[in-house]
Amino acid sequence: MADFLPVLVVEDDAPLREALADTLEMAGYSVLCAADAEQALARLEQAAPGLVLTDVQMPGMDGHALLRAVKARRPETPVLIMTAYGQIERAVEAMRDGASDYLPKPFEAQRLLAALARYYRRGDDIGDGLGMVAEDPASVALLDMARRVAATDTGVLLTGESGVGKEVFARFIHRHSARRMGPFVAVNCAAIAENLLESSLFGHEKGAFTGAISTQAGKFEQAHTGILLLDEVGELPLHLQAKLLRVLQEREVERVGGRTAISLDVRVIAATNRDLTTLLREGRFREDLYYRLNVFPLEILPLRHRRGDIAVLARHFLRRFETVVGRVGYSLSDAALAELTLHDWPGNIRELCNVVQRAMVLAPGVEIGPEHLMLPRQSIASQASAVSQAPTLPRSDMGLKDVERETILGMLRRMAGSRRRTAEALSMSERTLRHKLKQYREAGFLDGDDLL
């Protein structure tokens, strides 16, 4: 659990605070405790928690005021409210203010752990909080570029298919930037109703529209001194694209219904799975905004083009879900790893994550075999037949690297030694293929350069 952020428990009742901490620690979480809201805010300045669990009734600042303070300082941090049954109405109000959920007292330990499993924010969706899980040469090169641009204050445009980890790369840039102590705020432009998107991004004044019962800071203000990720930016309506461009140019925002410009110090990272150049030609995306966002483009390759990451990611997910599943010591058989490597992963890392978690639930023991993965057999069979003369799956007694080597060399022979055609057939970059062929030649699996 060293790669997990701590849970901040805020409870003025010492025995209950201790009981909550014991429950969480037994489940594998690290815990920070605070006896009141003021102490919690001090803890918040020292470290970013993965979740705040707070009581409502506390001396001095209550849980609702603490919620607002947490969201002002670290808007990305989930907050769970513990409340008495008679205060459900106020708990619902707290959710409107940004709370993830509420737990009516008394509650069982299992309900608490289920809520944490749902809302807890790890340091990195696929990383260890300090680095990223990557072994494929293409991923290593991309991370090097991300680390270099992180040291600047340049705008970044992340592109790639759904599920490749665009938000994870954005968080990686945040962690390695001079703004690492500032907030990281992510907003999915496709997940918010169009009539709410403007006020969500730019904020609104009280009375600006029906239902605006109080003044609300938008995502830009919440990200002040930090980084704002505009995910699925290609889904922004044209009239909001114009306002976004003005905010980026002027470095100030005007709330809906407001008349005063608010200065901003925000670095913007945009992400999309759409081809923005196509949207430009269709007149659905502003050219001036595109060039404003596309200062430093980073294309994140789909998982099928960086197969060297599949095994290490799968093992990472095994460790990540041990607490959720309630069993430790999981491993993947060679045959299971071979199937994972051969699969095309149309859902990319998100699909791999789900497959591994499902396999952990289905496996009767701690070793996961191919039968627990429940991958489409047709997809795997077609991959296997494309890389060998016999349309069968790799032998279960072969190691993953043996399977990979035989797959690559078999395809190279079928393509008459053409590296370009081999790379295309295996959905692999030519750079990665050259690297692997060099390793095979040095290990004696290739005689000279006759296949190169």
N, C-alpha and C positions, 0 to 999 in steps of 0.2 A: 504493500500500500504506500510505498515511499513516493510514488508518483501522484498521490492524491492530495488535494488541498484539504486543510482542516475544516471541521464543522465548528462554527461559533455558537455556543449555547449561552443564552442570556436568560437567567432565571434568578430572582431574588431569594427564593426558598432554597436554602443550602442543601437539605437532604434530597429534594427533588432534583436539584442541579447535579448533584453527585450521581443520583440514579440514572439520569439521562446520559451523563458522560460515560458511566459504566456500560450502559446498553449499547451506545455507539461504538465504544472501544472494543467490546466483545464482538461486534459485527465487522471490525476491521478498519473503522474510521479513526483518524486522529482528531483530537478534540481540543478546542480552546474554550475556556469558561469565563463568563463575566457575571458579576452579581447585580449589575444595573446597566442602564443604557449608556451612561457616561463612560463606564469602564469598557463597554462593548465598542464604542466609537474609538477609544484609544487603541483597542486591539485591532480595529479595522485599519488604523493608520500604519500598524506594524506589519500586517500580512493580509493578503486577499484570501478570504475563506471560500470554500466551495459551496457553502450554504450557511445562512443565519437562521437559527431556531430560537425564537424569542417568545416570552410570555407577554401578555398584554398588560396586566395589572402589576405595576412596579412603582416604587417610590420615585419621585422626581419625574423624569421623562418616561412616559409610558411606551408600550410597544408600538402604538400607531405613530407616535412622533419618531421613534427609532427607525421604523420602516421608511419614513420619508427621508430621514437623514442618511440611511444606508443607500437608498436609491439616488440621492443627490451625489454621494461620494463614489459609490461603486454600483452603477445602475445594472451591470450585468450579473450581480450576485443574487441568487434566489433567496427569498425570505419565506419561512414557514411561521405562521402565527399560532401560538397555543392559547386557546380561549375557553372560558366557561360557557356552558350551554346557554345561559341567559344573555350572552353577548354575540350570538350568531349574526345578528343584523350588522353590528359593527365590524365583524370579521369579513362579511361580504363587502362592506365599504373599503376595508383594508385591501382586498383583492383588486378593487378598482384603482387603488393607489399604487399597485404594483406587487402586492404579495402573491406568491406562487400558489398558496393554498393555506387552509387553516385546519387545526386539529382540535376538536372539542374535547375538553377534559371531562373525565379521565379517559385515557386511550391506552390500548395495549401496545406492547413493544413492536409487534409485527406491523401494526398500522403505521407507526413512526418510521420503521425501516422501509416499508413500501413507499412512503412519501419521499424518503431520501433517495431511494433507487430511481424514482421518477424525476426528481427536480435537481438532484445534486450535480454540481458543475465541476468536472475534472479540470486539471490544469491544461490539458490538451486532449482533444477527442481521440487522437491516435498517437500521442507522444507521451513523454515522461515528464513534462512540465519544464524541462530544460532544453531538450532537443526534440527531434522528430524521429519516428520510426521509418527508416529508409535505408535500403541496401542496394537497390538497383542503381547503376551508374547514372541513369537519366534523372532519378530523384535526387541523388547526391548533388549533381550539377545544379539542379533547380534550387535546392536548398542553399547552395553557396550564393546564387544570385539573390535569393530572398534575403539572406543575411547581409549582403552588401547594400541592397537598397534600403534595408531597415535602418541602417546607420545614418541615412539622410532623412529629409522631411518631404521627399518626393511623393507625388500621388502615384498609386499603383492600380492597375486594372488586372484582376485575376479572371482568367477564362478557363473553361473546361466543362466537361459533362457533369450532369447532376451526380452527386455522391463522390466526387474525386477528392474532396477535402478543401474546398476554397476557403471556408471560414477557419479551418485549422491553420492554413498558411497565413491568413490574416492575423490570427492570434500569435503565430510564430514571429511575424514581423513586429507586432506590438511588443512582445517580450524582449526582442533584441533592439528596440529603438530607444531613443532618448526619452520617449513618452511612456516608458514602461510603468512608471508610478502613477500615471494618469489613467482614467477609465478607458475600457474598451467597450464600445456600444455597437451592437449589431442589429440591423433592422432589415427584415425581408420585405422588399417592396412589393412582392407578389402576394404576400400573405395578409395584407391589410386592405380593407375595403377602400375603394378609391375616394369616397366621401370623407374618410377618416385619415387618409394618408398625409394630407397637407398639414393638419394639426399635429399628427404624430411626429412628423419630421421637424416642423418649424415651431410647434407650440401654439397656444392660443390664449387670449385674454378672457377673463370672466365675461359672460354674456355675448361672446362673439357669434355664437350660434345656439340653437336650441339644444339644451343638455350641457352647455358649457357653464357649469355651476361654480367653477373656480378657475383661477389662472393656472395654466399647465405649461411647464417647460418642455420643449420638443427634444428630439434625439440629438440635434446639433448642440443644444445647450448642455445636455447631459454629458456629452462627450468632450466638453471644454477641457483643454490641456491634454487630451488623450487622442484616441483614434475612433473614427466612426466608419463602420463597414456598411456600405450600401449594397446588400445582397440582391441579386436579380434586378439590377439597375435597369436592364432593358425593358422591364415591365412598367416603368414610370410613364404616366400620361404626359403628352406633349406640354400641356400648360404647367405641369409641375417641373418638367425639365427646364423650362425657362426660368422658373424661380430658383431651382437648384443651381443653375449656371450663375445667376446673380449672387447667390450666397457664396459660391466658391470664388468668384472674382472679387467681391467686396469684403470678404471675410467678416460679414455681419449678417444677422438674421432679424427679420421682423415677424413677430408672432401674428397669427390670424386674428384680426380685430384690433391689432395694436398699431401704434403710430411712432413708436420709438425703436430705432435700430440698436441691436445688442451685439457688441463686438464678440468675435469668436477667435479661439485659438485651437483649431481642430485640424488634424490630418485625416484626409478622406481616402479610404480604399474602396474601390468599386469591384463588384464581382458579377459575373453573368454566365449562364450556360447557353446563351443565344449568340448568334453571329451578328454583332452590332453593325458590321459593314453592310450586311443584307438589310438590316432595319434602316440604315442610312439611305440606301437606294430606294427603299419603299416609302421613304418620307415619314417613318415612324420613330426616328431618333434624330435629335439635333446634331448637326455636324460640329458646331462649335462646342457643344457639351462633350461630344465624343473625344475631340482632341484635348479638351481640358482634363478628362479622366484618364486618357490613354497615354500618360507621360512615360510610365515604365510598365510595359505589358509583361505579364507572367502567365504562360499557358501551362496548366497542370494536366499532364497526360492521363488518359484513362488507365485503369489498372491492367488491362490486357496489353498495354504498351510498356509496362514496367513490371513484368512478371517476377523480377527479382525481389520485389517487395512483398509478394503474397505470403510466403512462408513466415517471414518475420512479423508481419501484421497479424496473421492468424494466431501466432503464439502470444503476441501482445494482448489480443482480445481474450485469449484463454485466461491470462492473469487478471485482466480487467473485470471479468464477469464471475470470478470465483466467489466473491462476496454475495453477489446477487443470487447465484445458483445454490450456494451453501455447501460447496465442496471444493477442496484444494487438490493440487497435484495433477491437473489435467495435462494430457499430452496427445499429439496427433500421430497416428501410425503413418508409415511411409506411403502406404496406399492412399490414405486420406490426403496427405500432402500432395501426392501426385495428381489426384482429382482436383484439388484446389488450384494447382498450377495450370492444369489443362483447361479449366473453365474460363469462359470469355468475360464474365463479370459485367453484364450490361448495367447493373446498378452500382458498380465500382466498390469503393471501400464501404459504403453504407450497406450494400448487399453482403459483402464478406462478413461484416460485423454481425448482421442478423443470422447468417448461416452458422457461424461459430457459436453464437449464443444458443441457437436452436439445437445444435449438435450436443452441446453440454447438457441440455435438459434431456435429450433422448438417450444418451449413452448410459448404460446401466453401471458402468464403472468409470474409471478416470482416463482410460484410453479411448480416443475417438477414432472410429473406423469409417471407411467410405460410406457404409450403410447408414450412418448417423447424419451425414451431411445433407441428404435428400436433394442433391443437385440433379438437374434435368439430365437423364441418361443420354438422350439424343445428342445434346450439346457436347458431352464428354466423349461419346463414341466418335462423333464427327471430327473432333480435334485429334483423337488418338489415331484414326485412320489416315489423317492428313500427314502424320509424321512417322508412320511406319508402314511396312508392307502388309501387316496383318491388322485388321480392324478390331483390335482387342485393347483393353486397358493395360497399363503397365503392370508388370508382375508385382505382387505384394512383397516379394523379397528384395526388390530393388530400392535403393535409397533415393531420396528426392533429387540429389545432384546427379545420380546415375540416370534417372528418368529424363532430367533436363538435358543432359549431355547427349543421350541417345536420340532424343526428340530433335535437337538442333542439328546433329550430324546427319541423321536420317533425312531431314528436310533438305539439307545442303546437298546431299547426294542426289535427291530427286530433282533439285533445281540445277543440276550439272555444275555445281560449284559457284553459282551466282549468289553473292552475298546480298545484293539488293533484293532479288526475288525471294530469297530465303527469309530476309527480315520482314518483307511484306507479308509472306505467307504465315509467319509466326506472330504478326502484329507486334514487332519488336523494332527498335531503332537500329540503324546500321552501326551506330557507335557502340551500343550494347553488344551486338553480335560480334563485332571486331574484338571487343574486350574478352568475350567468352572464348572465341576461337584461339586467341593468343594463349589463354590459360590452358586450353586443351592441347595445343601444340607443345607447350612447355612441359605438360604432364605426360607426353608421349602418346596421346590419343589421335594425333594427326601426324602423318608422315610428310614432312616438308610443307610446301605451299601448294600441293597439287589440287587441293579443294578450295583454295582461297582465290 
